[in-house]
Amino acid sequence: MSNSKPRPPLSQIIIYAIGQYGWSLASFGAGSLLVYYYMPADDGIERFPAYFYQGAVLGILTVVGLLAFGGRLLDAFTDPWIARTSDQMSSEGMGKRKKMMAMAIVPFALFSFLLFFPIVSGSSWINVMWLVLVSIIYYVSFTMYLIPYNALIAELGHHPEDRMKISSIISLTWILGFATGFSVFILNGMMVENGYGFESSFRILIGSYALLAFCCMLVPILFLKENKYAQQSHGKSEINGLSYFFNLIGKNKNLRFFVFSDLTYWLSATFIQMGVAYYISVLMRKAESESTLFLGIALVCSLLFYIPINRMVKKYGKKPITMLAFSCYIIVFGMTGFVDKLPLSIDFLFYLSAVLAAFPMASFGIIPNAIIADLIYEDERETGKNQAALYYAVRTFMMKIGITLANLIFPSLLLLGKSLENPLGVRATAIAALIFCIVGMMIFRNYQDVK
């Protein structure tokens, strides 16, 4: 397929990237706050009431873990159908990708809020059933926005420099969305100091984030000129269920090494995202509002790496920089798990970890999307087919499996202890993140950069 479409100007890439800010913010609560809300730390601070059973289920599992696991697992298995539907949509009118994105934004934004709005006060299995329903709708609408959105990375980036530019800018907006979500801790504390109840202020913030996310996700739907700049193929999609996913992974060795390392990366990253409030309040014995300070430092420092990472990738390739990013995260996760045991002050380790996290935060935000775009164009050279939605759906599927497993395992480990007196469960989650990160790095060693 020749590059018959013009390259998108920076203004169009920014319009596209605003959508990334929106879905990053809309997905933050489900990814990072669900366990915090339904299974808070036992550090003497009264946050939220118990809305369902807090103990072990089947010996080692938890209700909140099973809820998150079930919702994400069902969502992951809808990926092939959604990718196929997106591929087969007509580009007439607003564009084939934007049509499905438009159908998804209302339920995606609305149900990102309703996840934190159980319908019965106090502990009840009605809340469990309600959250099952809300989770299903939320995760399916999330996928309906995410898969066609990600397919546009390769379709708009039909020039190698544009792929890195797009990956860099959407990485920035993703981090900004993530940072906005993390501000819930400090803003909630400020609202409580001004007379709001802890839970009511939390819900006000989550609702505000949902509204802001909706507005931002709407921007590319309204203003992105998909038909003018996106290089797309048309016709019948070859995606036919999960078997096509695994056939593609089996045939493409490079893709296989990438997505399995990505799966373990998301396992470890999700552990850390869900655990930050616990690490700060239980292991470091600081106010959980300092979670926002931690992320703020990491975010500001990560911005300093964006231009150097792009230059380093151009000079050395994507693989060496990704390996370095894995190494930095391994150090950060190790320090996190033993922050109260190391012969250094906790304040020093707090700031050191935030600074060290900056480089991998920027690297994993920029490079993976560019790797997938490279693999798409390598496959297109060999087969003559453009399968952008399929490749990004495969990556999304494996990412969700990693996040799904994290949502199942993380709260189970917390059962070992999440109090100041017994922090064993909190420590175990950081150690698990460290192990998963090491495994991911070992797998990625086998990946070969696309020339």
Protein Blocks (a to p, Z undefined) as FASTA:
>chain_A
ZZfbccddfklmmmmmmmmmmmmmmmmmmmmmmmmmmmccfehpafbdcfbdfbdeehla
cfklmmmmmmmmmmmmmmmmmmmmmmmpcfehjbjklmmmmmmmmmmmmmmmmmmmcfbe
cjdfklmmmmmmmmmmmmmmmmmmmmmmmmmmmmmmmcfklmmmmmmmmmmmmmmmmmmm
mmmmmmmmmmmmnopafklmmmmmmmmmmmmmmmmmmmmmmmmcfklmmccdedjdfbec
jklmmmmmmmmmmlmmmmmmmmmmmmmmmmmmmmmmmmmmmmnopafklmmmmmmmmmmm
mmmmmmmmmmmmmmnojklmmmmmmmmmmmmmmmmmmmmmpccdfklmmmmmmmmmmmmm
mmmmmmmmmmmmmmmmmmmmmnopacfkmmmmmmmmmmmmmmmmmmmmmmmmmmnopcfk
lmmlmmmmmmmmmmmmmmmmmmmmmpccdZZ
